[in-house]
C-alpha cells in the first residue's frame, strides 16, 4: 500500500556537516580511528555511508597530512643535530643499521684429548 502524502519528511533530516564536524573527522582519521568509530562521534551518530559521502576528502587526506607533519618534525630534529633523530632517519629512510664486529687477537690453542675405550684397557 502506498504511503499517504502528508507534506512532512520521512526519516532523519538531511545531514549537513559543520566545520567542527570536519575538524573532528580529520583528527580522528589522522590518528587511525576506524570509520565506524568516527561515525558514531559525529553529531548524534551517523551511518558509515553518510560519513564517507560527506567527508571523503578528510578521510582520504588526513593520515597523509599527519604523517607528513611528523616526518617533517623528525627531519627538522635530525638536521638540527638530534642524534636519536639522525639514527632513526638513517635506519628507517636510508636502510642503515648498526652492527657489532667482534675481533679476536692472540694465539688460539686447541688441545686434543683422546679418551681410551674401557674395553681396550
N, C-alpha and C positions, 0 to 999 in steps of 0.2 A: 504494500500500500504506500502510495506517495505521501510524503510529509506535506502538511499544510503550510503555506507561506504565511509567516507571522510578521515579517519585517524585522525580526530580531535575529542576530547572527547565531549560528550554531557552533558549539565547541569553544575552544580557547580563543582569546583575541589574537590578532596578528602580532607576532613578535617583532619588536623594534629594539635593536641593540643600542645601548648608550655608550658614551666614551669610556665610562668606568668599566662597563662590561668588556670592552675591547682591551683595556689595560689588564684586567683580571685574567682574561683568556691568554693574552700574550705572556704574562708572568708564569701562569700555571703550565702552559705549553713549553716555555723555555726551560723549566726545571724538570720536565718529563712526566707531569701528571697525565694519566690516561684520559682520553676524550670523555669517557663515561663519568669520571670524577669531576672534570671541568664542567660538564653539562649540568650536573646537579647543584653546582655552586653559582650558577648564573641566574639572577633574579630568584624566582620561586622554583627553579629547576626547569630545564628544557630538554627536549629529546635530542639524542645524538645527531640525528639528521638535521635538525634545526641548527645545532652548533656548527656542523660542517657547512651548511648553506650560508650562514651569516658571518662566520669567522674563518672562512677558507684561507684568507691571506695571513691572518695571525697564526693559525695552526701550521701553515707551511713555512713561515719565515722566523718564528720566534726562537726556535732552537739554534738555528744558524746564526742569528744575531747574538745570542747569549754566548755561544761557542767562540765567536769572533771577539767579543769583549774580553773573555777570559784569556784567550790566546794572545790578544794584544797586550794585556796586563803582564802575562808571563814573558812575552818578548821584551817589553819595556824593562822589566825587572832584570832580565838576562843582560841586556846591553848596558844597564846601569851598574853592573858589577855584582849582582846577586849570584853567588857561586852555585847555590842549590838550583836556582832557575836555569843557570847555564848548563848544569849537569842534566837537568830534565830535558832541556831543549836538545842538547847533543844526543841524548839517548833516544828520546821519542821522535824527534824530527830528522835527525841525521843518521840514526842507526848505530851510533857508537855505543860501546859498553865497556865497563871496567873489567879488567882481567887481572888475575893474580898469577904471577910466574914464580915458581919455586926453583931455585938453583942450588945444587949441591956442590960443595968443594971438598977437597981432601981425598984420601985414599979409601977405597971400599974394599974391605977384606971379607971374603966369604970362606968359611970353614966347612968342609965336608966331613961329616962324621958317619962312619959306616957301623951299623949295628949287625952283629953276627946273629944268625938264626940260633935258637936254643938247641935245635937238633944237631947242629954242627959242633957243639962244644964237647 
